[in-house]
Amino acid sequence: MFRLRACLLSILFMACLLPAPASAAEGEPLRLYFQAAITIEPDGSLSRLDWANGDKIPAVLRDRLDARARSWAYEPGAVAGGPARTESTLLLTLLAESRDGGLVVRVENAQTGADMAPMMPPGYPHSALRSGDEAAILANLLIDADGTRHFTVAGYQGDKRHRKAFESAVEAMLAETEYQPERVDGHPVPAEFSVPVTFCIGSGWCDDPEWPERATASGGPPATAPGSPSPVGSVARLLTDVRGTTI
């Protein structure tokens, strides 16, 4: 069995959780992941904020997310040294926990960047599957403004005999995966993604390995679900330090 944990939004679970705060165990926060397509105007305001699967987010939470996200300060990309309209993706990690009979939702992390579409699992190399060999790969994908892709391996754990076959399978998968680049003044800019992939046959390898290389510039983890692709860098910037703030 191959296991690739794509970036999953816990929106449906959140919809069930909100009316019944007691369902979240005291002291055990629930981690939730959200993303939105955004357009940042030259003055730093948002003229577009479209949440992925927004119709499935409870209205009370969506209204709060809208208000918070629009109140934050952003820095768009630049053209000829001046700020220009920038299209990007806002990624949020929230923590929801039951406290004093209510539900508190706060921001754990937030970032902007390009967006990668859900990936189809790569084929499991036949020779590795027959021998029961497993591996975990941390891939780096750099995409030029014209769409040219450059694949490198930032980390590898597992069987060495089939390493080349595992890496080739990941590279073939990423060659076909769609993505949404950031755009400045209507023009696409280069994008870079960090992509963890795990090949497993039902053992402990199916757990997501830790990759120190995945730390962001702030020193924390990316604002995407464990085991999912995350953008590396962004032409836009979230200026407000939102970590720890409530929604």
C-alpha positions in Angstrom: 0.0 0.0 0.0 1.3 3.5 -0.8 0.4 6.3 1.5 0.6 10.0 0.5 -1.1 12.3 2.9 -2.4 15.2 0.8 -3.3 18.6 2.2 -6.6 17.9 3.9 -8.9 20.6 5.2 -10.7 19.6 8.4 -13.7 21.7 7.5 -16.4 19.0 7.8 -15.1 18.0 11.2 -15.1 21.6 12.3 -18.7 22.0 11.2 -19.7 19.2 13.5 -17.4 20.5 16.3 -18.6 24.1 16.6 -22.2 23.4 17.8 -20.8 21.0 20.5 -17.6 22.4 22.1 -17.5 19.6 24.7 -16.6 17.2 21.9 -13.1 18.6 22.0 -11.3 17.1 25.0 -10.1 19.6 27.6 -6.4 20.4 27.0 -6.3 18.5 23.6 -6.4 21.1 20.8 -7.7 20.1 17.4 -5.4 21.3 14.6 -7.2 22.6 11.5 -5.9 23.6 8.1 -7.4 26.3 5.8 -6.4 28.0 2.6 -7.7 30.9 0.5 -6.9 32.4 -2.9 -6.0 36.1 -2.2 -5.3 39.2 -4.2 -3.2 41.9 -2.5 -3.5 45.4 -3.9 -0.5 47.8 -4.0 -1.7 49.4 -0.8 -1.6 46.1 1.0 -5.3 45.5 1.2 -7.1 42.3 0.1 -9.5 42.7 -2.9 -10.0 38.9 -3.1 -10.4 36.3 -0.3 -11.8 33.0 -1.5 -11.6 30.1 1.0 -11.2 26.7 -0.5 -14.4 24.7 0.1 -15.8 27.9 1.6 -19.4 26.7 1.4 -18.5 23.9 3.9 -17.1 26.2 6.5 -19.7 27.1 9.2 -20.9 30.7 8.6 -19.8 31.9 12.0 -16.3 30.7 11.5 -16.0 31.9 7.9 -17.2 35.4 9.0 -14.5 35.5 11.7 -11.8 34.2 9.3 -12.8 36.8 6.7 -12.7 39.6 9.3 -9.3 38.6 10.7 -7.6 37.9 7.4 -8.7 41.3 6.0 -7.5 43.1 9.1 -4.0 41.8 8.7 -1.3 43.8 6.9 0.2 42.4 3.7 3.1 43.3 1.5 2.5 42.6 -2.2 5.2 41.8 -4.8 7.0 44.5 -6.7 7.5 45.6 -10.3 10.2 48.1 -11.2 10.8 48.7 -7.5 7.1 49.6 -6.7 4.3 47.5 -5.2 2.0 45.8 -7.6 -1.2 43.8 -7.5 -0.3 40.2 -6.4 -2.2 37.0 -6.5 -1.2 34.5 -3.9 -2.5 31.8 -1.5 -3.0 32.3 2.2 -2.4 29.2 4.3 -3.6 29.0 7.9 -3.1 26.5 10.7 -5.6 26.9 13.5 -5.9 25.3 16.9 -9.3 24.7 18.4 -9.7 23.7 22.0 -12.4 23.5 24.6 -12.0 26.0 27.4 -14.3 27.0 30.2 -17.3 25.4 28.5 -16.6 27.2 25.2 -14.5 26.8 22.1 -11.4 28.9 21.6 -9.9 29.0 18.1 -6.5 30.7 17.6 -3.9 30.9 14.9 -0.9 28.6 15.2 0.8 29.6 11.9 0.1 31.5 8.6 2.0 32.0 5.4 1.5 33.0 1.8 2.8 31.3 -1.4 2.0 29.4 -4.5 -0.6 26.5 -4.4 -0.1 22.9 -5.5 -3.1 20.9 -6.5 -3.8 17.5 -4.8 -1.4 14.9 -6.1 -2.1 11.5 -7.5 0.1 8.8 -5.7 3.2 7.8 -7.7 3.5 4.2 -8.7 5.3 2.0 -6.2 8.4 0.6 -7.8 7.7 -3.1 -8.5 11.1 -4.3 -7.4 10.8 -2.5 -4.1 7.3 -3.7 -3.6 8.3 -7.3 -4.2 11.0 -7.1 -1.6 8.9 -5.2 0.9 11.2 -2.2 0.9 10.0 1.2 2.0 11.2 4.8 1.8 10.4 8.4 2.7 11.5 11.2 0.4 11.5 15.0 0.9 11.4 16.4 -2.6 12.0 20.0 -3.7 10.3 21.3 -6.8 11.3 24.6 -8.3 9.1 25.9 -11.1 10.3 28.7 -13.3 8.0 31.5 -14.4 7.6 29.7 -17.8 6.6 26.5 -16.1 9.9 24.6 -16.5 10.3 22.2 -13.5 13.5 21.3 -11.6 13.4 18.3 -9.2 15.8 17.7 -6.5 15.9 15.5 -3.3 16.4 17.3 -0.1 16.1 14.3 2.2 15.9 10.5 1.9 15.2 7.8 4.5 14.9 4.0 3.8 16.2 1.3 1.5 19.2 2.4 -0.5 19.0 -0.4 -3.2 15.8 1.1 -4.7 16.5 4.8 -4.0 16.8 5.7 -7.7 13.5 4.0 -8.5 11.7 5.7 -5.6 13.0 9.1 -6.6 12.1 8.6 -10.2 8.5 7.7 -9.2 8.2 10.9 -7.2 9.8 13.0 -10.0 7.3 11.5 -12.5 4.4 12.4 -10.2 5.5 16.0 -9.7 6.0 16.4 -13.5 2.2 16.0 -13.9 0.9 17.7 -10.7 -0.8 21.0 -11.4 0.0 24.1 -9.5 -1.2 27.7 -9.2 1.8 30.2 -9.2 1.8 33.5 -7.6 1.3 36.4 -10.0 2.6 40.0 -9.8 0.9 42.5 -12.0 -0.7 39.6 -13.9 2.6 37.8 -14.6 3.5 34.4 -13.0 6.6 34.2 -10.9 8.8 31.2 -10.0 7.4 28.9 -7.4 9.1 26.4 -5.1 7.5 23.6 -3.1 8.7 21.2 -0.4 7.0 17.8 -0.9 7.2 14.9 1.5 6.3 11.5 0.1 6.2 8.2 2.0 6.2 4.7 0.3 5.0 2.2 2.9 3.5 -1.3 3.1 1.7 -1.0 6.4 4.6 -0.7 8.9 5.8 2.1 11.0 7.1 3.8 7.8 3.5 4.9 7.2 3.9 7.4 10.0 5.1 10.8 8.7 8.8 11.1 9.4 10.2 14.3 10.8 12.1 16.6 8.3 14.1 19.4 10.0 14.5 20.8 6.5 10.8 21.7 6.4 11.2 24.5 9.0 10.1 27.9 7.7 12.0 31.1 7.9 10.3 31.8 11.3 11.7 28.5 12.6 8.3 26.7 12.9 6.6 24.1 10.6 4.8 25.2 7.4 1.2 26.1 7.7 0.1 23.0 5.9 -0.9 19.5 7.1 1.9 17.0 7.9 2.8 15.0 4.9 1.5 17.6 2.5 3.3 19.9 0.0 4.1 23.4 1.2 5.3 26.5 -0.7 8.9 27.6 0.0 9.0 31.4 0.1 6.6 33.9 -1.4 6.8 37.1 -3.3 4.1 38.4 -1.0 4.5 38.8 2.8 2.2 38.7 5.8 3.4 41.6 7.8 1.2 41.0 10.9 2.5 38.5 13.4 -0.7 36.5 13.8 0.6 33.6 15.8 -1.4 33.0 18.9 -4.2 35.5 18.0 -7.8 34.3 18.4 -10.3 34.0 15.6 
